[in-house]
């Protein structure tokens, strides 16, 4: 897979999901996403997929 998809999620969506999962303060404190665990990143992707599926179902 190409690195062209590196920023597939908008920053706004990442921040919204991070807030929902309770890791936004860590991201803000650390100044980036580097210390967010891979498990949490996977949970963020799962949440983003759920949001996209809901949006597709609602029109």
ROSE-4610 file (N, C-alpha, C; in Angstrom, 1 decimal, always signed):
// ROSE-4610
residu = [X/X/X/X/X/X/X/X/X/X/X/X/X/X/X/X/X/X/X/X/X/X/X/X/X/X/X/X/X/X/X/X/X/X/X/X/X/X/X/X/X/X/X/X/X/X/X/X/X/X/X/X/X/X/X/X/X/X/X/X/X/X/X/X/X/X/X/X/X/X/X/X/X/X/X/X/X/X/X/X/X/X/X/X/X/X/X/X/X/X/X/X/X/X/X/X/X/X/X/X/X/X/X/X/X/X/X/X/X/X/X/X/X/X/X/X/X/X/X/X/X/X/X/X/X/X/X/X/X/X/X/X/X/X/X/X/X/X/X/X/X/X/X/X/X/X/X/X/X/X/X/X/X/X/X/X/X/X/X/X/X/X/X/X/X/X/X/X/X/X/X/X/X/X/X/X/X]
num = [1/1/1/2/2/2/3/3/3/4/4/4/5/5/5/6/6/6/7/7/7/8/8/8/9/9/9/10/10/10/11/11/11/12/12/12/13/13/13/14/14/14/15/15/15/16/16/16/17/17/17/18/18/18/19/19/19/20/20/20/21/21/21/22/22/22/23/23/23/24/24/24/25/25/25/26/26/26/27/27/27/28/28/28/29/29/29/30/30/30/31/31/31/32/32/32/33/33/33/34/34/34/35/35/35/36/36/36/37/37/37/38/38/38/39/39/39/40/40/40/41/41/41/42/42/42/43/43/43/44/44/44/45/45/45/46/46/46/47/47/47/48/48/48/49/49/49/50/50/50/51/51/51/52/52/52/53/53/53/54/54/54/55/55/55/56/56/56/57/57/57/58/58/58/59/59/59]
x = [+0.8/+0.0/+0.9/+0.5/+1.2/+1.0/+2.0/+1.9/+1.0/+0.3/-0.6/-1.8/-2.0/-3.2/-2.8/-1.7/-1.2/-2.1/-2.7/-3.7/-5.1/-5.5/-6.9/-8.0/-7.7/-8.7/-8.3/-9.3/-9.0/-8.6/-7.9/-7.5/-8.7/-9.7/-10.9/-11.6/-11.6/-12.2/-11.3/-10.0/-9.1/-9.3/-9.4/-9.5/-10.9/-11.9/-13.3/-13.2/-12.7/-12.6/-11.7/-10.6/-9.7/-10.3/-11.2/-11.9/-12.9/-13.6/-14.6/-13.9/-12.6/-11.9/-11.1/-11.1/-10.4/-8.9/-8.4/-6.9/-6.5/-7.5/-7.1/-6.2/-6.4/-5.4/-4.0/-3.8/-2.5/-1.9/-2.7/-2.2/-1.8/-2.7/-2.4/-1.2/-1.1/+0.1/+1.4/+1.4/+2.6/+2.9/+1.9/+2.2/+2.1/+1.4/+1.3/+0.8/+0.7/+0.1/+1.2/+2.4/+3.5/+3.4/+2.8/+2.8/+1.4/+0.6/-0.7/-0.5/-1.0/-0.8/-1.4/-0.8/-1.4/-2.8/-3.1/-4.4/-5.4/-5.0/-5.9/-6.1/-5.0/-5.2/-6.1/-6.1/-7.0/-8.4/-8.6/-9.9/-10.4/-9.5/-9.9/-10.4/-9.7/-10.0/-11.4/-11.6/-12.9/-14.0/-13.8/-14.8/-15.0/-14.0/-14.1/-15.0/-14.8/-15.5/-17.0/-17.3/-18.7/-19.3/-18.6/-19.1/-19.4/-18.5/-18.7/-19.9/-20.0/-21.2/-22.5/-22.5/-23.8/-24.1/-23.0/-23.3/-23.8/-23.2/-23.7/-25.1/-25.5/-26.9/-27.9/-27.4/-28.3/-28.4/-27.7/-27.8/-26.6]
y = [-1.2/+0.0/+1.2/+2.2/+3.5/+4.4/+5.2/+6.2/+7.3/+7.3/+8.4/+8.5/+7.4/+7.4/+7.7/+8.2/+8.5/+9.4/+10.3/+11.3/+11.0/+9.8/+9.5/+10.1/+10.3/+11.0/+12.4/+13.3/+14.7/+14.9/+15.9/+16.2/+16.4/+17.0/+17.3/+15.9/+15.0/+13.7/+13.0/+13.0/+12.4/+13.0/+14.3/+14.9/+14.5/+14.5/+14.2/+12.7/+11.8/+10.4/+10.3/+11.0/+10.9/+11.4/+12.4/+12.9/+11.9/+11.2/+10.2/+9.0/+8.7/+7.5/+7.9/+9.2/+9.7/+9.8/+9.9/+10.1/+11.4/+12.3/+13.6/+14.4/+14.4/+15.1/+14.6/+13.3/+12.8/+13.3/+13.3/+13.8/+15.3/+16.0/+17.5/+17.7/+17.0/+17.2/+16.8/+15.7/+15.2/+16.0/+16.7/+17.5/+16.7/+15.5/+14.7/+13.3/+12.5/+11.2/+10.1/+10.5/+9.5/+8.5/+9.0/+8.1/+7.4/+7.6/+6.9/+5.4/+4.5/+3.1/+2.6/+1.5/+1.0/+0.4/-0.1/-0.5/+0.6/+1.8/+3.0/+3.4/+3.4/+3.8/+2.9/+1.6/+0.6/+0.9/+1.3/+1.7/+2.9/+3.9/+5.1/+4.8/+3.8/+3.4/+2.8/+1.9/+1.2/+2.3/+3.2/+4.3/+5.1/+5.4/+6.2/+5.4/+4.1/+3.2/+3.2/+3.1/+3.2/+4.5/+5.6/+7.0/+7.0/+6.5/+6.5/+5.6/+4.5/+3.6/+4.3/+5.0/+5.7/+6.8/+7.5/+8.6/+8.0/+6.9/+6.3/+5.8/+5.3/+4.8/+6.0/+7.1/+8.3/+9.1/+8.8/+9.5/+10.1]
z = [+0.0/+0.0/+0.0/-0.7/-0.8/+0.4/+0.6/+1.7/+1.4/+0.3/-0.1/+0.8/+1.6/+2.5/+3.9/+4.1/+5.4/+6.2/+5.6/+6.3/+5.8/+5.9/+5.4/+6.2/+7.5/+8.4/+8.6/+8.6/+8.8/+10.3/+10.5/+11.9/+12.8/+12.3/+13.1/+13.5/+12.6/+12.9/+13.9/+13.7/+14.7/+16.1/+16.2/+17.5/+18.1/+17.3/+17.8/+18.4/+17.7/+18.1/+19.3/+19.3/+20.4/+21.7/+21.6/+22.7/+23.2/+22.3/+22.7/+23.4/+22.9/+23.5/+24.7/+25.0/+26.2/+26.1/+24.9/+24.7/+24.1/+23.9/+23.4/+24.2/+25.5/+26.4/+26.3/+26.1/+25.9/+24.6/+23.6/+22.3/+22.4/+23.0/+23.2/+24.0/+25.1/+26.0/+25.4/+24.6/+23.9/+22.7/+22.2/+21.0/+19.7/+19.8/+18.6/+18.9/+17.8/+17.9/+18.2/+18.3/+18.4/+19.6/+20.7/+21.9/+22.1/+21.1/+21.2/+20.8/+21.6/+21.4/+20.1/+19.5/+18.3/+18.6/+19.8/+20.1/+20.0/+20.6/+20.6/+19.1/+18.3/+16.9/+16.2/+16.5/+15.9/+16.3/+17.6/+18.1/+17.4/+17.1/+16.4/+15.0/+14.3/+12.9/+13.0/+13.9/+14.1/+14.3/+15.1/+15.3/+14.1/+13.3/+12.1/+11.1/+11.0/+10.1/+10.5/+11.8/+12.3/+11.9/+12.1/+11.7/+10.2/+9.4/+7.9/+7.5/+8.2/+7.9/+8.2/+9.4/+9.8/+8.8/+8.3/+7.4/+6.0/+5.6/+4.4/+4.5/+5.6/+5.8/+5.9/+6.4/+6.5/+5.3/+4.2/+3.0/+2.6]
